[in-house]
Amino acid sequence: MARPPAPSSSTFSVIGADVTIKGDVSASTELHVDGRIEGDIACDSLVQGETSVIEGAISAETARLAGRISGSITARHLVVLKSARVEGDVNYDALTIEQGAQVEGRFAHRAPNQRGADKPAAPVPASDDGEPKLTLAT
């Protein structure tokens, strides 16, 4: 009798450049997206390749975006690389944007009550005047 495959112990999942997914994607680990996703993404950590296209909302603890995104983004730590093209509103705790990145939408620092009751609030980097930190990378 054949045995079912052993549970995967991988620390990340990859959606290759030749893959298109129509539907929502959920991952409990790091997700690398080089293909196309037409649906919402919920994961712990998202890394998007330069040729990747995401059409849907993104919700992640950390996100490093390099491709095209059409949808809202909610992340505790967000990095928008210079090759990224974002159309949608961005909610963040800490934000880094490389010079040359294009974002069409509104930026909003997440209030403590937007983080969810089940997760403790991590300290938000702040400037000397107590305002949320925005980092512009060169």
Residue pairs with C-beta under 8 A, 6 or more apart in sequence:
10 29
11 29
11 30
12 29
12 30
12 31
12 32
12 45
13 27
13 29
13 30
13 31
13 32
14 31
14 32
14 34
15 21
15 25
15 31
15 32
15 33
15 34
15 35
15 37
16 34
16 35
17 34
17 35
17 49
17 51
17 52
18 35
19 35
19 36
20 35
20 36
20 37
20 38
21 35
21 36
21 37
21 38
21 39
22 38
22 39
23 38
23 39
24 39
24 40
24 41
24 42
24 56
25 31
25 37
25 39
25 40
25 41
25 42
25 43
26 41
26 42
26 43
27 41
27 42
27 43
27 44
28 43
28 44
29 43
29 44
29 45
30 43
30 44
30 45
30 46
30 47
31 41
31 43
31 44
31 45
31 46
31 47
32 47
32 48
32 49
33 41
33 46
33 47
33 48
33 49
33 52
33 54
33 67
34 49
34 51
34 52
35 52
36 52
36 53
36 54
36 55
37 52
37 53
37 54
37 55
37 56
38 55
38 56
39 55
39 56
40 56
40 57
40 58
40 59
40 71
41 54
41 56
41 57
41 58
41 59
41 60
42 59
42 60
43 59
43 60
44 60
44 61
44 62
45 60
45 61
45 62
45 63
46 58
46 60
46 62
46 63
46 64
46 65
46 75
47 63
47 64
48 54
48 63
48 64
48 65
48 66
48 67
48 69
48 84
49 66
49 67
50 66
50 67
50 81
50 83
51 67
52 66
52 67
52 68
53 67
53 68
53 69
53 70
54 67
54 68
54 69
54 70
54 71
55 70
55 71
56 70
56 71
57 71
57 72
57 73
57 74
57 88
58 69
58 71
58 72
58 73
58 74
58 75
59 74
59 75
60 74
60 75
60 76
61 75
61 76
61 77
62 75
62 76
62 77
62 78
63 73
63 75
63 77
63 78
63 79
64 79
64 81
65 73
65 78
65 79
65 80
65 81
65 84
65 86
66 81
66 83
66 84
67 83
67 84
67 85
68 84
68 85
68 86
69 84
69 85
69 86
69 87
69 88
70 87
70 88
71 87
71 88
72 88
72 89
72 90
72 91
72 105
73 86
73 88
73 89
73 90
73 91
73 92
74 91
74 92
74 110
75 91
75 92
75 93
76 92
76 93
76 94
76 110
76 115
76 122
77 92
77 93
77 94
78 90
78 92
78 94
78 95
78 96
79 96
79 97
79 98
79 137
80 86
80 95
80 96
80 97
80 98
80 101
80 103
81 98
81 101
82 98
82 99
82 100
82 101
83 100
83 101
84 98
84 101
84 102
84 103
85 101
85 102
86 101
86 102
86 103
86 104
86 105
87 104
87 105
88 104
88 105
89 105
89 106
89 107
89 108
90 103
90 105
90 106
90 107
90 108
91 108
91 109
91 110
91 114
92 107
92 108
92 109
92 110
93 109
93 110
93 115
93 122
93 124
93 132
94 124
94 125
94 132
94 133
94 135
95 107
95 132
95 133
95 134
95 135
96 135
96 136
96 137
97 103
97 134
97 135
97 136
97 137
98 136
98 137
98 138
99 136
99 137
99 138
109 124
109 132
112 121
115 121
124 132
124 133
125 132
125 133
126 132
126 133
127 133
